[in-house]
């Protein structure tokens, strides 16, 4: 049975993997560049699966979930390197969006 993974547990697991298997973190600027690259790979699959672009031979076998996990992995690395608690940051972000946008979207005629 698959165990649910909290964000804090994910941050700890990535940190442990980096320190035991990955040797060390790439520096923050390198990881930012890798994050951009991974988002691009995700965008490529999204454009082919949900957009008008057709799959290239090199795209075959790419899985959306795996591409999203690559993005999450590097984001977690950046959070670990910069001392960001993603659980706390996400909770604060949800609160901010809730306060700021509580009426914004329901009053948007484009969404009705």
MMTF fields as JSON, N, C-alpha, C and O atoms, coordinates in Angstrom:
{
  "mmtfVersion": "1.0.0",
  "mmtfProducer": "UNKNOWN",
  "numBonds": 447,
  "numAtoms": 448,
  "numGroups": 112,
  "numChains": 1,
  "numModels": 1,
  "chainsPerModel": [1],
  "groupsPerChain": [112],
  "chainIdList": ["A"],
  "bondAtomList": [4, 2, 8, 6, 12, 10, 16, 14, 20, 18, 24, 22, 28, 26, 32, 30, 36, 34, 40, 38, 44, 42, 48, 46, 52, 50, 56, 54, 60, 58, 64, 62, 68, 66, 72, 70, 76, 74, 80, 78, 84, 82, 88, 86, 92, 90, 96, 94, 100, 98, 104, 102, 108, 106, 112, 110, 116, 114, 120, 118, 124, 122, 128, 126, 132, 130, 136, 134, 140, 138, 144, 142, 148, 146, 152, 150, 156, 154, 160, 158, 164, 162, 168, 166, 172, 170, 176, 174, 180, 178, 184, 182, 188, 186, 192, 190, 196, 194, 200, 198, 204, 202, 208, 206, 212, 210, 216, 214, 220, 218, 224, 222, 228, 226, 232, 230, 236, 234, 240, 238, 244, 242, 248, 246, 252, 250, 256, 254, 260, 258, 264, 262, 268, 266, 272, 270, 276, 274, 280, 278, 284, 282, 288, 286, 292, 290, 296, 294, 300, 298, 304, 302, 308, 306, 312, 310, 316, 314, 320, 318, 324, 322, 328, 326, 332, 330, 336, 334, 340, 338, 344, 342, 348, 346, 352, 350, 356, 354, 360, 358, 364, 362, 368, 366, 372, 370, 376, 374, 380, 378, 384, 382, 388, 386, 392, 390, 396, 394, 400, 398, 404, 402, 408, 406, 412, 410, 416, 414, 420, 418, 424, 422, 428, 426, 432, 430, 436, 434, 440, 438, 444, 442],
  "bondOrderList": [1, 1, 1, 1, 1, 1, 1, 1, 1, 1, 1, 1, 1, 1, 1, 1, 1, 1, 1, 1, 1, 1, 1, 1, 1, 1, 1, 1, 1, 1, 1, 1, 1, 1, 1, 1, 1, 1, 1, 1, 1, 1, 1, 1, 1, 1, 1, 1, 1, 1, 1, 1, 1, 1, 1, 1, 1, 1, 1, 1, 1, 1, 1, 1, 1, 1, 1, 1, 1, 1, 1, 1, 1, 1, 1, 1, 1, 1, 1, 1, 1, 1, 1, 1, 1, 1, 1, 1, 1, 1, 1, 1, 1, 1, 1, 1, 1, 1, 1, 1, 1, 1, 1, 1, 1, 1, 1, 1, 1, 1, 1],
  "groupList": [{"groupName": "UNK", "atomNameList": ["N", "CA", "C", "O"], "elementList": ["N", "C", "C", "O"], "formalChargeList": [0, 0, 0, 0], "bondAtomList": [1, 0, 2, 1, 3, 2], "bondOrderList": [1, 1, 2], "singleLetterCode": "X", "chemCompType": "L-PEPTIDE LINKING"}],
  "groupTypeList": [0, 0, 0, 0, 0, 0, 0, 0, 0, 0, 0, 0, 0, 0, 0, 0, 0, 0, 0, 0, 0, 0, 0, 0, 0, 0, 0, 0, 0, 0, 0, 0, 0, 0, 0, 0, 0, 0, 0, 0, 0, 0, 0, 0, 0, 0, 0, 0, 0, 0, 0, 0, 0, 0, 0, 0, 0, 0, 0, 0, 0, 0, 0, 0, 0, 0, 0, 0, 0, 0, 0, 0, 0, 0, 0, 0, 0, 0, 0, 0, 0, 0, 0, 0, 0, 0, 0, 0, 0, 0, 0, 0, 0, 0, 0, 0, 0, 0, 0, 0, 0, 0, 0, 0, 0, 0, 0, 0, 0, 0, 0, 0],
  "groupIdList": [1, 2, 3, 4, 5, 6, 7, 8, 9, 10, 11, 12, 13, 14, 15, 16, 17, 18, 19, 20, 21, 22, 23, 24, 25, 26, 27, 28, 29, 30, 31, 32, 33, 34, 35, 36, 37, 38, 39, 40, 41, 42, 43, 44, 45, 46, 47, 48, 49, 50, 51, 52, 53, 54, 55, 56, 57, 58, 59, 60, 61, 62, 63, 64, 65, 66, 67, 68, 69, 70, 71, 72, 73, 74, 75, 76, 77, 78, 79, 80, 81, 82, 83, 84, 85, 86, 87, 88, 89, 90, 91, 92, 93, 94, 95, 96, 97, 98, 99, 100, 101, 102, 103, 104, 105, 106, 107, 108, 109, 110, 111, 112],
  "secStructList": [7, 7, 7, 7, 7, 7, 2, 2, 2, 2, 2, 2, 2, 2, 2, 2, 2, 2, 2, 2, 6, 1, 7, 1, 7, 7, 7, 2, 2, 2, 2, 2, 2, 2, 2, 2, 2, 2, 2, 2, 2, 2, 2, 2, 2, 2, 2, 2, 2, 6, 1, 1, 7, 7, 7, 7, 4, 4, 4, 6, 6, 7, 7, 2, 2, 2, 2, 2, 2, 2, 2, 2, 2, 2, 2, 2, 2, 2, 2, 2, 2, 2, 6, 7, 7, 2, 2, 2, 2, 2, 2, 2, 2, 2, 2, 2, 2, 2, 2, 2, 2, 6, 6, 6, 6, 6, 6, 7, 4, 4, 4, 7],
  "xCoordList": [0.839, 0.0, 0.881, 1.866, 0.502, 1.264, 0.989, -0.164, 2.064, 1.94, 1.895, 2.672, 0.991, 0.959, 2.243, 2.764, 2.729, 3.976, 3.669, 3.102, 4.038, 3.842, 4.928, 5.928, 4.717, 5.732, 7.008, 8.107, 6.872, 8.052, 8.815, 10.046, 8.096, 8.756, 9.465, 10.567, 8.831, 9.456, 10.742, 11.758, 10.698, 11.906, 13.011, 14.173, 12.657, 13.649, 14.194, 15.394, 13.331, 13.778, 14.704, 15.715, 14.368, 15.236, 16.585, 17.631, 16.566, 17.813, 18.67, 19.878, 18.059, 18.79, 19.366, 20.508, 18.582, 19.052, 20.248, 21.251, 20.127, 21.224, 22.496, 23.576, 22.378, 23.557, 24.153, 25.335, 23.362, 23.873, 24.124, 25.026, 23.358, 23.48, 23.948, 24.788, 23.412, 23.728, 25.003, 25.363, 25.691, 26.95, 26.737, 27.081, 26.172, 25.899, 24.886, 24.625, 24.326, 23.427, 24.229, 25.352, 23.654, 24.194, 23.964, 23.085, 24.726, 24.488, 23.108, 22.476, 22.676, 21.313, 21.059, 19.982, 22.005, 21.803, 21.741, 20.962, 22.55, 22.473, 21.107, 20.479, 20.646, 19.331, 18.206, 17.206, 18.348, 17.325, 17.272, 16.194, 18.414, 18.476, 17.885, 17.157, 18.2, 17.637, 16.12, 15.401, 15.626, 14.18, 13.533, 12.489, 14.15, 13.636, 13.604, 12.636, 14.659, 14.733, 13.614, 12.957, 13.406, 12.373, 10.972, 10.115, 10.733, 9.441, 9.244, 8.134, 10.311, 10.241, 9.882, 9.095, 10.448, 10.117, 8.657, 7.986, 8.165, 6.754, 5.875, 4.864, 6.262, 5.494, 5.451, 4.426, 6.535, 6.598, 5.564, 4.847, 5.498, 4.54, 3.108, 2.215, 2.888, 1.551, 1.104, -0.046, 2.013, 1.682, 1.326, 0.49, 1.956, 1.68, 0.437, -0.336, 0.261, -0.878, -2.185, -3.23, -2.133, -3.351, -3.447, -4.524, -2.357, -2.342, -2.395, -2.752, -2.032, -2.131, -0.879, -0.913, 0.217, 1.447, 1.366, 0.75, 1.999, 2.051, 3.305, 4.29, 3.247, 4.394, 5.507, 5.263, 6.736, 7.92, 8.35, 7.942, 9.156, 9.637, 10.323, 10.176, 11.074, 11.797, 10.869, 11.286, 9.607, 8.641, 7.935, 7.366, 7.97, 7.232, 7.784, 8.998, 6.902, 7.304, 7.431, 7.532, 7.429, 7.494, 6.171, 5.098, 6.257, 5.059, 4.867, 5.802, 3.645, 3.31, 3.66, 4.271, 3.28, 3.561, 5.044, 5.473, 5.833, 7.276, 7.868, 8.765, 7.368, 7.859, 7.478, 8.284, 6.269, 5.865, 6.717, 7.09, 7.027, 7.868, 9.275, 9.891, 9.797, 11.108, 11.091, 12.03, 10.019, 9.876, 9.833, 10.52, 9.017, 8.879, 10.205, 10.562, 10.931, 12.235, 13.177, 13.753, 13.328, 14.274, 13.767, 14.561, 12.455, 11.895, 12.185, 12.525, 12.047, 12.367, 13.855, 14.221, 14.706, 16.143, 16.396, 17.132, 15.789, 15.966, 15.45, 16.078, 14.313, 13.774, 14.737, 15.012, 15.242, 16.181, 17.443, 17.939, 17.95, 19.181, 19.028, 19.972, 17.836, 17.619, 16.88, 16.53, 16.644, 16.03, 14.533, 13.99, 13.861, 12.414, 11.671, 11.904, 10.783, 9.872, 8.673, 7.829, 8.6, 7.542, 6.144, 5.178, 6.02, 4.703, 4.205, 3.075, 5.057, 4.706, 4.47, 3.509, 5.344, 5.22, 3.918, 3.247, 3.565, 2.324, 1.107, 0.156, 1.133, 0.006, -0.18, -1.305, 0.915, 0.84, 0.339, -0.429, 0.773, 0.371, -1.126, -1.806, -1.63, -3.07, -3.866, -4.885, -3.401, -4.073, -4.069, -5.082, -2.929, -2.809, -3.778, -4.496, -3.796, -4.68, -6.156, -6.987, -6.467, -7.848, -8.311, -9.41, -7.476, -7.824, -7.928, -8.881, -6.957, -6.88, -7.946, -8.498, -8.236, -9.065, -10.429, -11.094, -10.867, -12.111, -13.305, -14.2, -13.344, -14.455, -14.03, -14.866, -12.745, -12.221, -12.683, -13.143, -12.566, -12.861, -14.349, -14.819, -15.092, -16.536, -17.223, -18.321, -16.592, -17.149, -16.613, -16.96, -15.78, -15.188, -16.18, -16.466, -16.682, -17.657, -17.071, -17.815, -15.782, -15.143, -15.209, -15.086, -15.401, -15.428, -16.839, -17.015, -17.838, -19.225, -19.729, -20.875],
  "yCoordList": [-1.189, 0.0, 1.247, 1.332, 2.213, 3.451, 4.367, 4.622, 4.857, 5.773, 7.204, 7.581, 7.993, 9.413, 10.063, 9.714, 10.999, 11.678, 13.15, 13.822, 13.641, 15.06, 15.852, 15.292, 17.137, 17.988, 17.964, 17.911, 18.003, 17.964, 16.656, 16.654, 15.551, 14.262, 14.241, 13.707, 14.821, 14.88, 15.701, 15.315, 16.827, 17.64, 16.848, 16.921, 16.097, 15.303, 14.168, 13.894, 13.509, 12.403, 12.888, 12.248, 14.012, 14.565, 14.937, 14.649, 15.566, 15.956, 14.733, 14.749, 13.682, 12.446, 11.831, 11.373, 11.817, 11.262, 12.052, 11.477, 13.371, 14.223, 13.94, 13.83, 13.824, 13.66, 12.263, 12.092, 11.255, 9.882, 9.323, 8.503, 9.743, 9.212, 10.296, 10.043, 11.481, 12.573, 13.321, 14.241, 12.968, 13.561, 14.928, 15.121, 15.884, 17.217, 17.9, 17.454, 18.99, 19.806, 20.543, 20.979, 20.682, 21.647, 23.028, 23.18, 24.026, 25.342, 25.87, 25.356, 26.887, 27.405, 27.883, 27.639, 28.543, 29.03, 27.872, 27.913, 26.849, 25.664, 25.01, 24.64, 24.867, 24.247, 25.099, 24.557, 26.416, 27.272, 27.022, 26.987, 26.853, 26.559, 25.177, 24.999, 24.214, 22.867, 22.913, 22.235, 23.705, 23.843, 24.383, 23.894, 25.375, 25.95, 24.892, 24.797, 24.113, 23.033, 22.009, 21.579, 21.628, 20.628, 21.165, 20.425, 22.446, 23.051, 23.042, 22.82, 23.282, 23.221, 21.832, 21.691, 20.811, 19.433, 19.121, 18.45, 19.606, 19.432, 20.159, 19.622, 21.375, 22.157, 21.448, 21.472, 20.833, 20.119, 18.987, 18.823, 18.219, 17.103, 17.641, 17.092, 18.703, 19.31, 19.8, 19.598, 20.445, 20.973, 19.861, 20.043, 18.719, 17.609, 16.818, 16.366, 16.663, 15.869, 16.662, 16.122, 17.948, 18.75, 19.872, 20.436, 20.198, 21.261, 20.694, 19.536, 21.533, 21.159, 20.484, 19.945, 20.499, 19.91, 18.389, 17.779, 17.791, 16.332, 15.837, 16.562, 14.594, 13.991, 13.728, 13.304, 13.985, 13.595, 12.231, 11.819, 11.553, 10.231, 10.318, 9.424, 11.401, 11.565, 11.824, 11.684, 12.202, 12.462, 11.189, 11.144, 10.18, 8.955, 8.342, 8.26, 7.923, 7.316, 8.301, 7.892, 9.594, 10.594, 10.585, 10.59, 10.571, 10.534, 11.867, 12.433, 12.347, 13.629, 13.651, 14.607, 12.615, 12.555, 12.585, 13.231, 11.889, 11.874, 13.249, 13.68, 13.941, 15.3, 16.247, 17.089, 16.118, 16.947, 16.635, 17.541, 15.358, 14.973, 15.546, 15.93, 15.61, 16.234, 17.697, 18.179, 18.404, 19.811, 19.923, 20.755, 19.074, 19.098, 18.785, 19.424, 17.809, 17.424, 18.625, 18.911, 19.315, 20.442, 21.593, 22.279, 21.814, 22.85, 22.525, 23.411, 21.262, 20.839, 21.043, 21.475, 20.737, 20.984, 22.462, 22.802, 23.325, 24.767, 25.199, 26.013, 24.655, 24.986, 24.542, 25.295, 23.331, 22.825, 23.683, 23.991, 24.061, 24.847, 26.243, 26.806, 26.791, 28.183, 28.289, 29.386, 27.149, 27.15, 27.429, 27.902, 27.14, 27.371, 26.115, 25.023, 26.286, 25.223, 25.3, 26.185, 24.373, 24.447, 24.249, 24.789, 23.493, 23.33, 24.679, 25.08, 25.365, 26.685, 27.684, 28.453, 27.666, 28.599, 28.374, 29.332, 27.113, 26.812, 27.231, 27.794, 26.962, 27.373, 28.885, 29.371, 29.631, 31.094, 31.555, 32.513, 30.872, 31.237, 30.993, 31.801, 29.889, 29.606, 30.673, 31.15, 31.047, 32.099, 33.42, 34.118, 33.76, 34.999, 34.999, 35.975, 33.909, 33.813, 33.839, 34.436, 33.2, 33.171, 34.575, 34.989, 35.296, 36.669, 37.575, 38.341, 37.48, 38.359, 38.036, 38.945, 36.768, 36.34, 35.791, 35.162, 36.015, 35.377, 35.712, 34.881, 36.896, 37.26, 37.406, 37.43, 37.502, 37.794, 36.787, 37.184, 35.517, 34.509, 34.258, 34.013, 34.317, 34.083, 35.256, 35.101, 36.431, 37.588, 37.731, 38.688, 36.803, 36.848, 36.275, 35.077, 37.119, 36.698, 35.651, 34.827, 35.665, 34.726, 33.284, 32.327, 33.145, 31.82, 31.267, 30.147, 32.044, 31.587, 30.846, 30.397],
  "zCoordList": [0.0, 0.0, 0.0, 0.733, -0.84, -0.972, 0.219, 0.568, 0.838, 1.976, 1.463, 0.585, 2.01, 1.677, 2.181, 3.24, 1.409, 1.716, 1.962, 1.1, 3.117, 3.385, 2.659, 2.21, 2.554, 1.935, 2.765, 2.213, 4.079, 4.963, 4.788, 4.756, 4.675, 4.453, 3.099, 2.975, 2.097, 0.772, 0.839, 0.261, 1.538, 1.67, 2.368, 1.969, 3.401, 4.13, 3.264, 3.291, 2.501, 1.644, 0.54, 0.25, -0.075, -1.121, -0.507, -1.089, 0.65, 1.313, 1.615, 1.379, 2.131, 2.434, 1.161, 1.157, 0.079, -1.191, -1.714, -2.137, -1.677, -2.16, -1.373, -1.955, -0.073, 0.779, 0.73, 1.028, 0.36, 0.359, -1.033, -1.21, -2.009, -3.369, -4.337, -5.201, -4.192, -5.114, -4.797, -5.531, -3.747, -3.288, -2.644, -1.478, -3.393, -2.841, -3.755, -4.872, -3.249, -4.064, -5.132, -4.879, -6.322, -7.272, -6.66, -5.812, -7.065, -6.475, -6.891, -7.815, -6.193, -6.38, -7.807, -8.35, -8.411, -9.78, -10.775, -11.728, -10.558, -11.41, -11.257, -12.249, -10.021, -9.802, -10.374, -10.844, -10.346, -10.962, -12.467, -13.06, -13.063, -14.496, -14.784, -15.76, -13.939, -14.105, -13.944, -14.679, -12.993, -12.812, -14.084, -14.515, -14.669, -15.913, -17.019, -17.773, -17.102, -18.089, -17.862, -18.81, -16.609, -16.295, -16.586, -17.068, -16.299, -16.63, -18.143, -18.624, -18.887, -20.341, -20.838, -21.774, -20.222, -20.607, -20.301, -21.085, -19.163, -18.823, -19.834, -20.287, -20.182, -21.159, -22.508, -23.19, -22.888, -24.163, -24.199, -25.186, -23.126, -23.074, -23.018, -23.662, -22.258, -22.183, -23.558, -23.948, -24.293, -25.619, -26.59, -27.474, -26.425, -27.321, -26.904, -27.748, -25.612, -25.128, -25.151, -25.512, -24.766, -24.638, -25.667, -25.863, -26.317, -27.323, -28.724, -28.939, -29.662, -31.071, -31.619, -32.725, -30.878, -31.397, -31.404, -30.53, -32.407, -32.474, -31.765, -31.629, -31.32, -30.648, -31.64, -32.769, -31.206, -31.969, -31.441, -30.355, -32.198, -31.777, -30.415, -29.583, -30.192, -28.921, -27.733, -26.583, -28.001, -26.925, -26.475, -25.385, -27.296, -26.995, -25.715, -25.525, -24.861, -23.601, -22.454, -21.298, -22.754, -21.684, -20.927, -21.531, -19.623, -18.786, -18.078, -17.511, -18.126, -17.52, -16.037, -15.559, -15.311, -13.876, -13.573, -12.616, -14.384, -14.183, -14.426, -13.702, -15.444, -15.724, -14.581, -14.185, -14.053, -12.909, -11.686, -10.941, -11.478, -10.341, -10.488, -9.493, -11.727, -11.937, -11.523, -10.891, -11.88, -11.485, -9.961, -9.369, -9.338, -7.881, -7.198, -6.208, -7.722, -7.16, -7.092, -6.043, -8.202, -8.236, -7.378, -6.735, -7.358, -6.485, -5.014, -4.231, -4.654, -3.282, -2.998, -1.905, -3.964, -3.776, -3.485, -2.559, -4.272, -4.06, -2.692, -2.014, -2.292, -0.969, 0.13, 1.063, 0.016, 1.016, 1.08, 2.164, -0.074, -0.122, 0.458, 1.012, 0.325, 0.739, 2.07, 2.504, 2.715, 4.04, 4.037, 5.035, 2.923, 2.84, 3.286, 2.768, 4.245, 4.664, 3.721, 3.857, 2.769, 1.759, 2.335, 1.796, 3.409, 4.045, 4.539, 4.26, 5.27, 5.799, 4.664, 4.697, 3.67, 2.545, 1.778, 1.395, 1.556, 0.84, 1.655, 1.112, 2.943, 3.793, 3.766, 3.646, 3.877, 3.819, 2.453, 2.362, 1.39, 0.044, -0.168, -0.801, 0.359, 0.257, 1.001, 0.504, 2.195, 2.959, 2.199, 2.149, 1.611, 0.838, -0.336, -0.557, -1.081, -2.244, -1.829, -2.513, -0.723, -0.239, 0.12, -0.248, 0.835, 1.226, 0.002, -0.137, -0.864, -2.026, -3.07, -3.69, -3.267, -4.401, -4.008, -4.831, -2.758, -2.311, -3.192, -3.345, -3.769, -4.655, -6.112, -7.015, -6.326, -7.661, -8.718, -9.788, -8.434, -9.451, -9.613, -10.724, -8.522, -8.669, -9.35, -9.884, -9.34, -10.036, -11.461, -12.154, -11.902, -13.232, -14.263, -14.258, -15.116, -16.126, -17.074, -17.605, -17.293, -18.188, -17.656, -18.421, -16.36, -15.749, -15.578, -15.098, -15.967, -15.795, -17.003, -17.019]
}
